[in-house]
Amino acid sequence: MSKAPYRVVANWEWTSKCNARCAMCPRHMIDNPTISTADTFEQTLARLQPQDVFRCVIAGYGEPTTHPQFEHFIERLRGNPLTFDMATNGSRLSEARLQQLDGVIHTLMISFSSIDPAVYQSVHTNLDQQAVMDGILAAGRLLKKTRLVINLSPTSECLDTLDATVAWLRGNGIDNLHMSPTYYDRAGAQKTAGQPDHERLRAEIKRHRLGSQETAFIPGAADIFQQWRNNEFKCVPRNTNMLISASGHYTYCFNDIRESHPLGHVADLSLRAALQRREALAEQGDICEQCNLRNRYRPGELARVAVSYLRTKLAA
């Protein structure tokens, strides 16, 4: 055991395949898109223990709702003591699926770019905007135990239509709207023309009173302290999260898109042992040098996120 254990967010990828080709997603970096087997799913689920994980986000680089065993996997989570959240593009949220998710998934996060059809198609390529909008409205209507969050895309063209997008969502009673204060560069993999001016991005977030989608990734203060103290490389985004890929590998960080630095496989290694392996690792130049996530928050923003998190916990 580590001398001072800490907990992390487990980012659990059920599949690295996706039915979309979103502008902000570096899918060209994924060499062998795959889906989790039933054995890998069960092995991963067994590795997720409350003493190591304070939150598990079903996401990764694929769309979880496209997995052929999606309904079975959701049922396997029912009754588990961990907090499971899910990120989705919202394209396959039937009423039956929403009713099944309700209460099993703590927070359902739907990615949405714009109410403008042209902007939506340029960002969320290959998706049916109307189907996604219908899914959002159905989620707002049907989810009673699961919290609904809309993660708004922080690209320049999305900011151009943000007023109308926010008005449509709030006009339909959906007010839990989040946006990241940084456009993810994904370790240099993102070379799109949609990167916004960061000052404008922060101003729009403040003007529309949007939450930060990273808020729930912050554990307790003791966990943050131990992550910082135990890890050779002082990177909060890396050390706060552990991505478990659809192939079952613990990865160096979320930006190791090609899984070039695997820490081990869930069949052979516990999550705690994978964390201990990572603690001794320094900066990986091929991943870290171009990453813009490490310093995405200013000191004042860090303080506001921490306060927001504490308020959320107290309210709960």
ZISULRA-V726219 format. One record per backbone hydrogen bond with DSSP energy under -0.5 kcal/mol. NH is the residue of the N-H (numbers start at 1). CO is the residue of the C=O. E is the energy in kcal/mol with one decimal. If there is no record, write none. Layout:
nh:NH co:CO e:E
nh:NH co:CO e:E
This chain:
nh:5 co:2 e:-0.6
nh:8 co:52 e:-2.3
nh:9 co:240 e:-2.9
nh:10 co:8 e:-0.5
nh:10 co:55 e:-2.4
nh:11 co:9 e:-0.7
nh:11 co:242 e:-2.2
nh:12 co:10 e:-0.8
nh:12 co:57 e:-2.6
nh:13 co:11 e:-0.6
nh:13 co:244 e:-2.7
nh:14 co:12 e:-0.7
nh:16 co:34 e:-2.9
nh:17 co:34 e:-0.7
nh:21 co:125 e:-2.3
nh:23 co:123 e:-2.6
nh:25 co:22 e:-1.5
nh:26 co:24 e:-0.5
nh:27 co:25 e:-2.1
nh:29 co:26 e:-1.9
nh:30 co:27 e:-1.5
nh:31 co:29 e:-0.8
nh:36 co:14 e:-2.9
nh:41 co:37 e:-2.4
nh:42 co:38 e:-2.2
nh:43 co:39 e:-2.5
nh:44 co:40 e:-2.5
nh:45 co:41 e:-2.7
nh:46 co:42 e:-2.0
nh:47 co:43 e:-1.0
nh:47 co:44 e:-0.7
nh:48 co:44 e:-0.9
nh:48 co:45 e:-0.7
nh:49 co:47 e:-1.1
nh:52 co:49 e:-2.1
nh:53 co:49 e:-2.1
nh:54 co:8 e:-1.7
nh:55 co:8 e:-0.9
nh:56 co:83 e:-2.8
nh:57 co:10 e:-2.7
nh:57 co:55 e:-0.5
nh:58 co:56 e:-0.6
nh:58 co:85 e:-3.1
nh:59 co:12 e:-1.6
nh:59 co:57 e:-1.0
nh:62 co:15 e:-0.5
nh:62 co:59 e:-0.8
nh:63 co:17 e:-2.1
nh:64 co:62 e:-0.7
nh:64 co:87 e:-0.5
nh:66 co:63 e:-1.9
nh:67 co:64 e:-1.6
nh:70 co:67 e:-1.9
nh:73 co:69 e:-2.7
nh:74 co:70 e:-2.3
nh:75 co:71 e:-1.9
nh:76 co:72 e:-1.6
nh:77 co:73 e:-0.8
nh:77 co:74 e:-1.0
nh:78 co:74 e:-0.7
nh:78 co:75 e:-0.7
nh:80 co:77 e:-2.3
nh:84 co:82 e:-0.7
nh:85 co:56 e:-3.0
nh:85 co:83 e:-0.5
nh:86 co:107 e:-2.3
nh:87 co:58 e:-2.3
nh:88 co:109 e:-2.7
nh:93 co:90 e:-0.6
nh:94 co:92 e:-0.9
nh:98 co:94 e:-2.4
nh:99 co:95 e:-2.3
nh:100 co:96 e:-1.7
nh:101 co:97 e:-2.5
nh:102 co:98 e:-1.7
nh:103 co:105 e:-0.7
nh:104 co:101 e:-1.7
nh:105 co:101 e:-2.4
nh:106 co:84 e:-3.5
nh:107 co:84 e:-0.5
nh:108 co:147 e:-3.1
nh:109 co:86 e:-3.4
nh:109 co:107 e:-0.6
nh:110 co:108 e:-0.6
nh:110 co:149 e:-2.7
nh:111 co:88 e:-2.5
nh:111 co:109 e:-0.5
nh:112 co:151 e:-2.3
nh:120 co:116 e:-2.9
nh:121 co:117 e:-2.4
nh:122 co:118 e:-1.6
nh:123 co:119 e:-1.6
nh:124 co:120 e:-3.4
nh:125 co:21 e:-0.5
nh:125 co:123 e:-1.0
nh:127 co:124 e:-1.6
nh:129 co:127 e:-0.9
nh:132 co:128 e:-2.1
nh:133 co:129 e:-2.7
nh:134 co:130 e:-2.5
nh:135 co:131 e:-2.1
nh:136 co:132 e:-2.3
nh:137 co:133 e:-2.2
nh:138 co:134 e:-2.4
nh:139 co:135 e:-2.5
nh:140 co:136 e:-2.3
nh:141 co:137 e:-1.5
nh:142 co:138 e:-2.9
nh:143 co:139 e:-2.2
nh:144 co:142 e:-0.6
nh:147 co:106 e:-3.0
nh:149 co:108 e:-2.7
nh:150 co:176 e:-2.3
nh:151 co:110 e:-2.3
nh:151 co:149 e:-0.6
nh:152 co:150 e:-0.8
nh:152 co:178 e:-3.1
nh:153 co:112 e:-1.6
nh:155 co:153 e:-0.8
nh:156 co:194 e:-2.8
nh:159 co:155 e:-2.1
nh:160 co:156 e:-1.5
nh:161 co:157 e:-0.7
nh:161 co:158 e:-0.7
nh:162 co:159 e:-1.0
nh:165 co:161 e:-2.0
nh:166 co:162 e:-3.0
nh:167 co:163 e:-2.1
nh:168 co:164 e:-2.2
nh:169 co:165 e:-2.2
nh:170 co:166 e:-2.8
nh:171 co:167 e:-2.0
nh:172 co:168 e:-0.9
nh:172 co:169 e:-0.9
nh:173 co:170 e:-1.6
nh:174 co:169 e:-2.5
nh:175 co:173 e:-0.8
nh:177 co:175 e:-1.7
nh:178 co:150 e:-3.0
nh:179 co:211 e:-2.4
nh:184 co:182 e:-0.7
nh:188 co:290 e:-0.6
nh:189 co:185 e:-0.7
nh:189 co:186 e:-1.4
nh:190 co:185 e:-2.2
nh:191 co:189 e:-0.7
nh:195 co:192 e:-0.6
nh:196 co:154 e:-0.6
nh:201 co:197 e:-2.5
nh:202 co:198 e:-2.4
nh:203 co:199 e:-2.0
nh:204 co:200 e:-2.5
nh:205 co:201 e:-2.1
nh:206 co:202 e:-2.1
nh:207 co:203 e:-2.6
nh:208 co:204 e:-2.2
nh:209 co:206 e:-0.9
nh:210 co:205 e:-2.5
nh:211 co:177 e:-2.8
nh:213 co:211 e:-0.5
nh:215 co:212 e:-1.7
nh:217 co:214 e:-2.2
nh:218 co:215 e:-1.5
nh:219 co:217 e:-0.7
nh:224 co:220 e:-2.0
nh:225 co:221 e:-2.3
nh:226 co:222 e:-2.3
nh:227 co:223 e:-2.6
nh:228 co:224 e:-2.2
nh:229 co:225 e:-2.5
nh:230 co:226 e:-2.7
nh:231 co:227 e:-1.5
nh:232 co:279 e:-3.2
nh:233 co:281 e:-0.7
nh:234 co:232 e:-0.6
nh:235 co:233 e:-1.9
nh:239 co:235 e:-2.6
nh:240 co:236 e:-1.9
nh:241 co:237 e:-0.8
nh:241 co:238 e:-0.6
nh:242 co:9 e:-2.3
nh:244 co:11 e:-2.8
nh:244 co:242 e:-0.5
nh:245 co:243 e:-0.6
nh:245 co:249 e:-2.5
nh:248 co:245 e:-1.9
nh:250 co:264 e:-2.6
nh:251 co:243 e:-2.1
nh:256 co:253 e:-1.9
nh:257 co:255 e:-2.1
nh:259 co:256 e:-1.8
nh:262 co:259 e:-0.6
nh:263 co:250 e:-3.0
nh:264 co:250 e:-0.7
nh:266 co:248 e:-2.6
nh:268 co:265 e:-1.7
nh:269 co:265 e:-2.0
nh:274 co:270 e:-2.0
nh:275 co:271 e:-2.3
nh:276 co:272 e:-2.1
nh:277 co:273 e:-1.9
nh:278 co:274 e:-2.1
nh:279 co:275 e:-2.0
nh:280 co:276 e:-0.8
nh:280 co:277 e:-0.6
nh:281 co:278 e:-1.8
nh:285 co:283 e:-0.8
nh:287 co:284 e:-1.8
nh:288 co:284 e:-3.4
nh:289 co:285 e:-1.3
nh:291 co:288 e:-1.1
nh:296 co:293 e:-1.6
nh:302 co:298 e:-2.6
nh:303 co:299 e:-2.1
nh:304 co:300 e:-2.1
nh:305 co:301 e:-2.7
nh:306 co:302 e:-2.4
nh:307 co:303 e:-2.4
nh:308 co:304 e:-2.7
nh:309 co:305 e:-2.5
nh:310 co:306 e:-2.3
nh:311 co:307 e:-2.4
nh:312 co:308 e:-2.2
nh:313 co:309 e:-2.4
nh:314 co:310 e:-2.5
nh:315 co:311 e:-2.6
nh:316 co:312 e:-2.1
